[in-house]
Amino acid sequence: MVSILTYQPHHQAIFKKINLEWLDRYKLTESHDLMVLNDPQATIIDRGGHLWLAESDGEIVGSAALMKEHDGVYELAKMCVTESFRGKGVATLLINQCIQKAKELQAKKLLLFSNHQLVAALKLYEKHGFRNVVVENSPFATADVKMELILT
C-alpha cells in the first residue's frame, strides 16, 4: 500500500535522489532543478508551497510539489515516481493530492513545465484536465511543454 506523506527536512536526500534519477535519464537536469532539490524547504515550503512524498513499506517511491508562483497560481513541480513503482497508481495519488490542496488554497490555476520526451507524464496531466498553452516564463531551458489547469 502507498501512503502520501508531508515532506520533512530529513527527506531531502531521498527527494533529491529520486528526482535526479529521471532528470538525468532524460538529460534534463538544470541549475534550477538543483537549487530546488538541494533545499526544498527554502525553495518550496518557506515560499508558501507544499511537498509530498509517496511511501511504500518504508521506501520513498515518488514526490510532487506545489510551488507558489503568486496569489492564486501554483506550479505543479518535482512530480516523479521511481521506476519500479510506475504504472501502479502512485502518480495519480500524488497529482490528486496536489489538485486537492490547490483547491483548498483557493488557487485559480495550476501550471507546469515539462518536456516532450515525458510522454506518460504528459498523458497523466491531460487525463487530469491540464491543457497545453504557449511556453513562456519558463525557469527551464529544456521545458518545451507548458500546461495549465484552471480550477475556478
Secondary structure, DSSP 8 states (H G I E B T S, - for coil): -EEEEE--GGGHHHHHHHHHHHHHHTT---HHHHHHHH-HIIIIITTT-EEEEEEETTEEEEEEEEEEEETTEEEEEEEEE-GGGTTTTHHHHHHHHHHHHHHHTT-SEEEEEE-TT-HHHHHHHHHTT-EEE---S-S-TT--EEEEEE--
